[in-house]
Amino acid sequence: MLGPSSASTPCLIHAMASPQSRSPSRAAWWTLPLVRLMVGAVFLSEGLQKFLYPVLRGPGRFADMGWPVPEGVASLVGGTEVVCGLLILIGFYTRLAAAGTATIMTTAIITTKIPIWLGEGFGPFEVRTLGEYGFWSMAHAMRTDWAMLLGSLVLVIAGAGPWATDST
């Protein structure tokens, strides 16, 4: 019902527009579980892919980036992504798991995106071959990294929210 309504049966639009619907506690009711779903699902998926596609996303990729002992690094990162992704999804030790994913994303930005910005390797980390380099190329390449870093930081700060096993 979109038109005027009685107080006992408010319409959806009226309910969404009311000041009570914008309160932090009500926003957290929906927001934090959605952030957990986004961050947890992406890390779970990316972690599994490091084992399913080792040449493209696992040790082969880490070797191309210049990491020493790429097999060990890929296993450590992939395993951490799977475990942290699952913990975030179920809302168990969410802050700790999100701190882990924030660390992974910070490392990814430093080792893979800054070389794109510079157009050359950064320390031991090689720049991948792209059509363009510079700030805008880096901004395009790091859009998912940036979203996952900020989503992880939201969870570190706010906790799991409702619908979580630790409900913080």
C-alpha positions in Angstrom: 0.0 0.0 0.0 1.7 3.2 -1.1 -0.9 5.8 -0.2 -2.0 7.2 3.2 -2.6 4.6 5.8 -3.9 4.2 9.3 -1.5 4.2 12.3 -2.1 0.6 12.8 -1.0 -0.5 9.3 1.7 1.9 8.1 2.8 1.6 4.5 6.3 0.4 3.7 7.5 3.8 2.3 6.2 5.6 5.4 7.9 3.1 7.7 11.2 3.4 5.8 11.0 7.2 5.9 10.3 7.5 9.6 13.2 8.7 11.9 13.0 5.4 13.9 13.9 3.4 10.8 17.1 5.4 10.4 18.3 4.9 14.0 21.7 3.3 14.3 20.4 0.2 16.1 17.8 -0.5 13.3 20.4 0.2 10.6 22.8 -2.2 12.2 20.1 -4.8 12.2 20.4 -5.0 8.4 23.7 -3.4 7.6 26.2 -5.5 9.5 24.8 -8.9 8.3 24.9 -7.6 4.7 28.5 -6.4 5.2 29.3 -9.8 6.7 27.7 -11.6 3.7 29.6 -9.5 1.2 33.0 -9.7 2.9 32.7 -13.4 4.0 31.5 -14.7 0.7 34.2 -12.9 -1.3 37.0 -14.1 1.0 35.7 -17.7 1.1 35.4 -17.8 -2.7 38.8 -16.2 -3.3 40.5 -18.5 -0.8 39.0 -21.6 -2.4 40.1 -20.5 -5.8 43.7 -20.3 -4.7 43.5 -24.1 -4.3 41.2 -24.9 -7.2 43.2 -22.8 -9.8 46.8 -22.9 -8.5 48.4 -21.5 -11.7 46.0 -18.5 -12.1 45.2 -17.6 -8.5 47.5 -19.7 -6.2 51.3 -20.3 -6.3 51.6 -19.4 -10.0 50.2 -16.0 -9.3 52.3 -15.4 -6.2 55.4 -16.5 -8.2 54.6 -14.0 -10.9 54.3 -11.2 -8.3 57.8 -12.0 -7.0 56.9 -13.6 -3.6 59.5 -15.9 -2.2 58.2 -19.4 -1.6 55.0 -18.9 -3.6 53.6 -22.3 -2.6 53.8 -21.5 1.1 52.5 -18.0 0.7 49.5 -19.1 -1.5 48.6 -21.8 1.0 48.8 -19.4 3.9 46.8 -16.7 2.2 44.3 -19.1 0.7 43.8 -20.9 4.0 43.4 -17.7 5.9 40.9 -16.4 3.4 38.8 -19.6 3.7 38.9 -19.6 7.5 38.3 -15.9 7.9 35.5 -15.9 5.3 33.7 -18.7 7.0 34.1 -17.1 10.5 32.8 -13.8 9.1 29.8 -15.5 7.4 28.7 -17.2 10.6 29.6 -14.2 12.8 32.0 -16.0 15.0 35.2 -14.2 16.2 34.1 -11.6 13.6 36.4 -8.8 14.7 39.5 -11.1 14.7 38.6 -12.6 11.3 38.0 -9.2 9.8 41.3 -8.0 11.1 42.9 -10.9 9.2 41.1 -10.0 6.0 42.0 -6.3 6.4 45.6 -7.3 6.7 45.3 -9.4 3.6 43.8 -6.5 1.7 46.3 -4.0 2.9 49.1 -6.4 1.7 47.4 -6.9 -1.6 47.1 -3.2 -2.2 50.7 -2.5 -1.4 52.1 -5.5 -3.4 49.9 -5.4 -6.4 48.2 -2.0 -6.8 51.0 0.4 -5.9 53.2 -1.1 -8.7 50.3 -0.3 -11.1 50.3 3.3 -9.9 54.1 3.6 -10.2 54.2 1.7 -13.5 57.1 -0.4 -12.2 57.9 -2.9 -9.6 57.7 -1.9 -6.0 60.4 -3.4 -3.9 60.5 -7.2 -4.7 57.0 -7.1 -6.2 56.7 -7.0 -10.0 54.2 -5.0 -11.9 51.8 -7.0 -14.1 51.5 -6.2 -17.8 48.6 -3.8 -18.4 47.6 -1.5 -21.2 47.9 1.5 -18.9 49.6 2.5 -15.7 49.1 5.3 -13.2 46.5 6.4 -10.7 43.3 5.7 -12.7 44.5 2.3 -13.8 45.3 1.5 -10.1 42.0 2.9 -9.0 40.2 0.6 -11.4 42.3 -2.5 -10.5 41.8 -2.0 -6.7 38.0 -1.4 -6.6 37.3 -4.8 -5.1 40.3 -4.6 -2.8 39.2 -1.2 -1.5 35.6 -2.5 -0.9 36.9 -5.5 0.9 39.3 -3.5 3.0 36.7 -1.0 4.1 34.1 -3.8 4.7 36.6 -5.6 6.9 37.3 -2.4 8.8 33.6 -1.8 9.4 33.4 -5.3 10.9 36.6 -4.8 13.0 35.0 -1.6 14.4 31.3 -2.6 14.7 31.5 -6.3 15.2 29.2 -9.0 13.8 25.9 -7.3 14.6 22.7 -9.3 14.9 22.2 -12.8 13.4 25.7 -13.9 14.4 27.0 -16.6 16.7 28.9 -14.1 18.8 26.3 -11.3 18.3 28.7 -8.4 19.0 
